[in-house]
Structure formats: structure tokens, C-alpha cells
Amino acid sequence: MLSKRVIREAVNSRLSLLSQKQRAEKSVLLNQQLTTCLKSLSLTKLACFFPMATEPKIDINYLFQNFELIVPKWCDDQYQFVYLTCLDNLSKGRYNILEPNDTCLVDEQDLSSENTGFLVPGLAFDYKGHRLGHGQGNYDRLLEHTSGLHIGICFEDQLFASIPTDNHDEIMSFIVHENDFFPCVGEDAY
């Protein structure tokens, strides 16, 4: 099996080859797949993310109109989920990622509700639902006290047959990319 370092280097290389136009075109297709996926689920709240430069662009406007949104925000030396109440009151935070200026922390009931879904970025995913992030564990720590559906968001080039995992790594329920979405097969797949 490839090491995490090798996979990160491969994915970063693949993503660096995408032009902004290609990334935008793939993101439009991904958002169509995501919309179809979300319509098949019974979610009222959705945790989403504001993408970094190489990540798929999520249609925040559509999500904001159809779900109560929560997003990560750097608070008290860690990322925490906060409610997104306005799309006009955003500024760049840690790692130059957009986040709301207001800080209204999400209550634990919403984080553990079966009606809450979590869109999760990553550098790589596999069909079992394993996710490989940038290596700092921010999203794993953010998700460790959640119990809703975890939906991995990526481009198809970021999918691998298998990626190495650690015990603290969160497993995705679904993966969505520009050409498809699918439920993850889990650890007992054969």
C-alpha cells in the first residue's frame, strides 16, 4: 500500500495540473452530483466548508437556500462548527479560508442529529470511505464528536482503491465527485 506521504504528493501533483477553468468545470459537475445525492437524503442541517484553492468549489448559495448551514471557524485555538447566518459577513481566517465573522457555536444536539450531514474535504478518499487530509488532523478533530452522515467531497482524480488509515481517522458514509456519488462500502467490503 502507498504511504500517506506518497499519496499526498501524487494528489497535490494531480491537482496542480488542473487549470482554474478545469477546476470550475469539474466543480459545476460535482455540484450537480451533490444536489442529487442530498435530495436522496433526509437532512435539514448541513455542515459545509469554504474550499481552499485546489479543492472543489461548493455551491454555497444553493446550500444556504436549502439547508441550515454550519461551517468550521477557528475559535479558541481549534476549529469549531458555527452557524452560518449570512453570506455577506465573511472574512479570511486561518489558512486564508473564508469563515463567518460572527461566532455562534453549534450545539451538541445539532452535531449528533441524524438530520445533520457533514460535507468533508480531503486530499484523497477510498471506496471504503477512508479519508486522507493534509496531515494536521483538523477535520478529524472537528468530526470526532459528530454522528451524522459524513460526505466526502473530491474530484475523481483524488479517489484511490485503498489508502492507509489511523484509528482517529473518520470514515465517510458517501463520496461525491464530479462524475458520480456512492455510499462507501466500509471495512467489511470484499
N, C-alpha and C positions, 0 to 999 in steps of 0.2 A: 504494500500500500504506500502511496505517496505521502511524504511528510507534510505537515501543515505549512511549513516554510516554502516548500516546492509548489504546493497548490496556490498559496498566496502570490508567489512570483508569477506563476502561469496566468492566473486570473488578472492580476494587475497588468500584465503584458497584453492579454487579450483586450481588456477594457481600454488600454491606451491606444489601441489601433482603431477604435470607433471614433468617427468624426462626430461633431455636435449634431449634424444633420442625421446621421445614422442613429445616434442615441435618441434623438427626438422621435424619429420614425418608429423605432422599436418601442419607445415608451407609449406612443399612441396605441399600438397593438396590445401592449401589456395592459393598459388601462381598460381596453375592451374586454380582455380575458378576466381582469379583476372584477369588472362590473358584473359579468356573467356569473362568476364564482360567488360574489357577495349576494346576488339576487337569489341564489340557491340556499343561502344560509339565513337563519333567523336571528340576526344581530341588530341591536338598536344603538350600541355604542361601539366605536372603533378607535383603536389606538393606531395612529399612523406616524409617519416620520417625514421630516423635510430632508430631501436627499442631498448627499454630498455630490460633488461634481461628476463622479463616474457612475453614480447609482441611477437606476431608472427614475424618471420624473413621474411622480404620482399626481393624479388629477385631484388636488386638494379641494378645489371648488366643488366638484361633484360630490366628494365625500362629505364636505361641510354641509351641503344641502340635504343629504340623505341620512346622516348619522350624527349622533352626539360624538364629537371628536375629542380625543385626548392625545397629547404629544409629549415626547421627552423634553425636559428642561433641566439645565444644570442648576441645582439648588443644594446648598449645604455640602459642597464638595462631592456631589454624586449626581447622576441623572435620576430624576423622578418624573412620574407622569403628572401632568397638569391638564386641566380642561382648556380646550381651545374655544374661546368665546367670540373671537373676532379675527378676521384675516388681515385687517389693516394695522394691527398693533404688534408687529413682529420686528425683531432685530436679530443680527447675527450674534450667536453665542459662542460657546466653546467649539473649537474646530471649524469656525465660520459657518455653522449650521444655523438656519433660522429657528427661532423659538419665540413664544409669546413673551411680551414684556410683563404681563400680569402673571401672578403666581397663585393659582388656586389648586392645591394638591388634590388629586383624585382620591376618593375614599376607598378603603379596602373592599367594601361591598361591590363597587363597580369593577375593581380589578379581579375579583373572583367570580363574577357573574357569568353564567352560561350565555348571556346575551351580549357579552363583550368579546370582540375579536381583536387580534393584535397583528398588524402588518409589520413584518420584521425584515429589515435589510440584512444583507450578508455578502461576503465575498464569494462564497461557494455553498452549495447545498447538494445533498444526495437524495436518492429516491426513498430512502428510509426516513427522511425528514431531518437528518443531521445538518447543522449549520456551522460554517466556519466564518468568523468575523475577522476584524482587523487585528485581533490579538490582545486587546486591552480588557476584554470581559465586560465592557459597559452594558451591552444589551443582555448578556446572560444575567448580570446582577439585576437589571431592570425587570426582567421577566420572571425571576425566580419566585416571586410571590403572586403570580398571576395564574389563573386556571382556565381562561377562555381559550378559544381556538387561536393557535399561532399559525400565521400565514406567511410563509417565506416569499419575498419579492426579489426577483432577479431576472437577468437576461438568460436565455437558453445556454449561452456560452459559459455560464457560471455553474452549470449542472455537471456533477461527476457521478460515476457509478457508486463510489464509496469514498468517504473522507474520514480521517481519523477524528476521534472524539475523546472528550474527558467527561468525568462524572458530572461536572457542573454545567455542561452544555445542554441547552434547551432543545427539545425536539419539536419540529414543526408538524402541524396537522395537515396542512396543504402547502403546495408550492404553486406559485403563479409566475409565468414568464410570458414573453410576447407571442408564443405560438400555442400555448396550452395552459391548463391548470389541472391539478390532480391531487387526490388525497395521498398522503405519504403512507408507505406500506409498513412502517415500524420495524422494530427489531426482530420480530418473528417471521419476517419475509423469507421466502425460499426461492 
